Amino acid sequence: MDIGNWFAQYWWILVIVFIFFSGLFTISQGYVGVITRLGRYTRMARPGLNFKIPIIESVARKVSIQNRSVELEFQAVTADQANVYFKSMLLYSVQNAEEETIKKVAFKFFADKDLMQALIRTIEGNIRSFVATKKQAEILGLRKEIVEYVKTEIDHQLETWGYHLQDLQINDITFDKLILDSMSRVVASNNLKAAAENEGQALLITKTKAAEAEGNAIKISAEAEKEAARLRGQGVALFRQEVAKGMTEAAEQMKQANLDTNVILFSMWTEAIKNFAEYGKGNVIFLDGSPDGMELTMKQIQALMVKQAGTKS
């Protein structure tokens, strides 16, 4: 039997083989196939080798269940009419690999680009609505609040599409150059104000401590002066006692020797003049050194001694 006759007789076998192999297809790992029969959803196809009925069934779509990311750049306006520029990264994925979820993902949007457009515009709109209620000075400190607000607002919407928002990272927040310059000046002036306040507090503390130290020094000096005065008084009293004791003994001895006791007074007067000259340190003391002046001084001393003796008796 020649080949031509064989093909003419068994052509239907070749058709069956062709149809069979045309029904085989593969789904890559991380994807789920959506099978339709005459345009209507029939079942899912898992990763690996699968079979579909040729001509009647077809692979309508391959849905990725992996995480996907997209970068966003957009502008918003604050409550005080300042332009804010955002750069962010969006991480999202299919909610799960269940059949109902896959059906939502496969048939909610005509193509992936339509999903991306709706997702991006929804997130941008939520961020703009949040920023519109805040002032430009507050925005930089509200990254976390912005992300939480967007997740709260958009998660329910994404669930109806079969997706889940994994993460939203706001990488950069910038303003117009004029606003940035004014913010820098405000920060600089606040720093100068804080530095001046700190210097004032330091100066106040320094002066307070110096005043306390000066007061303590005055107090210690006064206590020392008081103690020194007391000791000087005691020394003077002892000195006077010793002088009086010596003069009494000298007077008794001179009486026993029948000598004039006025010699003692003359000796005290001359010793005083000697001490004035030796230890005066520049102080000027006027003394009458004439015989009349000496006699007058002796009479005054004698009168003082007689007065003191009468007081004691």
C-alpha positions in Angstrom: 0.0 0.0 0.0 1.4 3.3 -1.0 1.3 6.4 1.2 -1.1 8.2 -1.1 -3.7 5.5 -0.8 -3.1 5.3 2.9 -3.7 9.0 3.4 -6.8 8.8 1.2 -8.2 6.0 3.3 -7.3 7.1 6.8 -7.3 10.9 6.6 -9.8 11.0 9.4 -7.1 9.6 11.8 -4.9 12.7 11.0 -7.8 15.0 11.7 -8.5 13.4 15.1 -4.9 13.6 16.0 -4.7 17.3 15.0 -7.9 18.1 16.9 -6.6 16.3 20.0 -3.3 18.0 20.1 -4.9 21.4 19.4 -6.8 21.0 22.6 -3.7 20.8 24.7 -2.3 23.9 26.4 -0.1 24.9 29.3 -0.5 27.5 32.1 2.6 28.9 33.6 3.3 29.0 37.3 1.8 32.1 39.0 -1.1 32.2 36.5 -4.6 30.8 36.4 -6.3 30.2 33.0 -10.0 31.2 32.4 -11.7 28.8 30.1 -14.9 29.8 28.2 -17.2 27.6 26.1 -18.8 29.4 23.2 -18.0 32.7 25.0 -19.4 31.7 28.4 -17.3 31.0 31.5 -16.8 27.3 32.1 -13.9 26.6 34.5 -10.4 27.5 35.7 -7.2 25.9 34.4 -4.4 25.5 37.0 -0.7 25.8 36.2 0.7 22.9 34.1 -0.7 20.9 31.1 -4.4 21.2 30.5 -6.9 20.2 27.9 -9.8 22.0 26.3 -12.4 21.0 23.8 -11.1 22.3 20.5 -13.1 24.9 18.6 -15.8 24.9 21.3 -13.7 25.9 24.3 -11.0 28.6 24.4 -8.5 30.2 26.9 -10.2 33.6 27.3 -7.6 35.0 29.7 -4.6 34.1 31.8 -4.9 35.8 35.2 -1.7 36.5 37.2 -1.9 35.8 40.9 1.5 37.3 41.6 2.2 40.6 43.3 2.4 43.6 40.9 3.7 47.1 41.4 3.3 50.4 39.7 4.8 53.8 40.3 2.6 56.9 40.6 3.4 60.6 40.2 0.7 63.2 40.7 -0.1 66.6 42.1 -2.5 67.6 44.9 -3.5 71.0 46.4 -3.7 71.7 50.1 -6.3 73.7 52.0 -4.1 76.8 51.9 -3.6 76.4 48.1 -0.1 75.0 48.0 0.9 72.5 45.3 2.2 69.2 46.6 3.9 66.7 44.4 3.8 63.0 45.3 5.9 60.1 44.1 4.7 56.7 45.4 4.8 53.0 44.7 1.7 50.8 44.7 1.8 47.1 45.4 -1.3 45.0 44.7 -2.3 41.5 43.8 -5.3 39.3 43.1 -7.2 38.7 46.4 -7.0 34.9 46.2 -7.0 32.0 43.7 -10.6 31.0 44.3 -13.0 30.7 41.4 -15.3 33.6 42.2 -12.3 35.9 42.6 -10.8 34.8 39.4 -14.1 35.4 37.6 -14.2 39.0 38.9 -10.6 39.7 37.8 -11.2 38.1 34.4 -14.4 39.9 33.5 -14.6 43.2 35.5 -12.3 45.0 33.1 -11.8 44.7 29.4 -8.0 44.7 29.7 -5.2 45.2 32.2 -4.6 48.8 31.1 -8.3 49.6 32.1 -7.7 48.1 35.5 -4.5 50.1 36.0 -6.2 53.4 34.9 -9.1 52.9 37.3 -6.8 51.8 40.2 -4.4 54.7 39.7 -7.1 57.3 39.4 -8.9 56.0 42.4 -5.8 56.2 44.6 -4.9 59.6 43.3 -8.4 60.9 44.0 -8.4 59.6 47.6 -5.0 61.2 48.3 -6.1 64.5 46.8 -9.3 64.5 48.9 -7.2 63.9 52.0 -4.6 66.6 51.2 -7.3 69.1 50.4 -8.3 69.1 54.1 -4.8 69.8 55.4 -2.4 72.7 55.3 1.0 72.5 53.6 2.9 72.6 56.9 1.1 69.4 58.1 1.6 67.3 55.0 5.2 66.2 55.5 4.3 64.7 58.9 1.3 62.8 57.6 2.8 60.0 55.4 1.5 57.2 57.6 -2.0 58.9 58.0 -2.3 59.3 54.2 -1.5 55.6 53.5 -3.9 54.4 56.2 -6.6 56.7 54.8 -6.2 55.4 51.3 -6.2 51.8 52.4 -9.4 52.3 54.3 -11.1 54.0 51.5 -9.9 51.8 48.6 -9.8 48.3 50.1 -13.6 47.7 49.7 -13.6 49.0 46.2 -10.7 46.7 45.2 -12.4 43.7 46.8 -15.3 44.2 44.3 -12.8 44.0 41.5 -11.1 40.9 43.0 -7.9 42.7 44.0 -6.2 43.5 47.3 -4.0 46.5 48.1 -0.8 45.1 49.6 1.1 48.3 50.3 1.3 51.9 49.4 4.7 53.6 49.8 4.9 57.4 49.5 8.5 57.8 48.6 8.7 61.6 48.1 6.7 64.7 48.9 7.8 68.0 47.5 6.5 71.5 47.1 7.1 74.4 44.8 10.5 76.1 45.2 9.1 79.2 46.7 7.3 77.2 49.4 10.4 75.1 50.1 12.4 78.3 50.5 9.9 79.8 52.9 9.7 76.6 54.9 13.5 76.6 55.2 13.4 80.2 56.4 10.8 79.3 59.0 12.9 76.4 60.3 16.0 78.6 60.4 14.1 81.3 62.3 12.7 78.8 64.8 16.1 77.4 65.3 17.5 80.9 66.0 14.7 81.5 68.4 15.3 78.3 70.2 19.0 79.0 70.4 18.3 82.5 71.8 16.0 81.1 74.4 18.5 78.5 75.4 21.3 81.1 75.7 19.0 83.3 77.8 18.2 80.4 80.1 21.9 79.5 80.3 22.8 83.2 81.1 20.0 83.3 83.8 21.3 80.1 85.4 24.9 81.4 85.3 23.9 84.7 86.9 21.7 83.0 89.5 24.5 80.6 90.4 27.0 83.5 90.5 24.7 85.5 92.8 24.2 82.5 95.0 28.0 82.0 95.2 28.5 85.7 95.9 25.9 85.5 98.7 27.5 82.4 100.2 30.9 84.1 100.0 29.6 87.2 101.8 27.9 85.0 104.4 31.1 83.0 105.0 33.2 86.2 105.0 30.8 87.8 107.6 30.9 84.7 109.7 34.7 84.7 109.5 34.8 88.4 110.3 32.5 87.9 113.3 34.7 85.1 114.6 37.9 87.2 113.9 36.3 90.1 115.8 35.4 87.9 118.7 38.9 86.5 118.8 40.4 90.0 118.5 38.3 91.1 121.4 39.4 88.2 123.5 43.0 89.0 122.6 42.6 92.6 123.5 41.0 91.6 126.8 43.8 89.2 127.6 46.3 91.9 126.6 44.7 94.4 128.9 44.7 91.9 131.7 48.3 91.2 131.3 49.2 94.9 131.0 47.3 95.7 134.1 48.9 92.8 136.0 52.4 93.9 134.9 51.7 97.5 135.8 50.4 96.5 139.2 53.5 94.4 139.9 55.8 97.2 138.7 54.0 99.8 140.8 54.2 97.6 143.9 58.0 97.1 143.4 58.5 100.9 142.9 56.6 101.7 146.0 58.7 99.3 148.0 61.8 101.0 146.5 60.4 104.5 147.4 60.4 105.4 143.7 57.9 107.7 141.9 55.2 105.5 140.0 54.9 108.2 137.4 58.0 106.7 135.8 55.8 103.8 134.6 53.5 106.2 132.9 56.4 108.0 131.3 57.8 104.6 130.1 54.4 103.7 128.6 54.2 107.0 126.8 57.7 106.7 125.3 57.0 103.0 124.3 53.8 104.2 122.6 55.7 106.8 120.6 58.3 104.2 119.6 55.6 101.8 118.4 53.9 104.6 116.4 57.1 105.3 114.6 58.0 101.6 114.0 54.7 100.2 113.0 52.7 103.2 111.8 52.9 102.2 108.0 52.5 105.8 106.8 49.8 106.8 109.2 50.3 110.4 110.6 49.9 110.9 114.4 50.4 114.4 115.8 52.1 114.4 119.3 53.2 117.5 121.2 56.9 116.6 122.1 57.5 119.9 124.0 58.1 119.7 127.9 54.8 121.5 128.4 53.0 119.0 126.1 54.7 116.1 127.9 53.6 117.4 131.3 50.1 117.9 130.1 49.9 114.4 128.7 51.3 113.0 132.0 48.6 114.9 134.0 45.9 113.5 131.7 47.1 109.9 132.1 47.3 110.4 135.9 43.8 111.8 136.0 42.6 108.8 133.9 44.3 106.4 136.2 42.8 108.1 139.3 39.3 108.1 137.8 39.6 104.3 136.9 40.9 103.6 140.4 38.0 105.5 142.0 35.5 103.6 139.8 36.9 100.2 140.8 36.9 101.1 144.5 
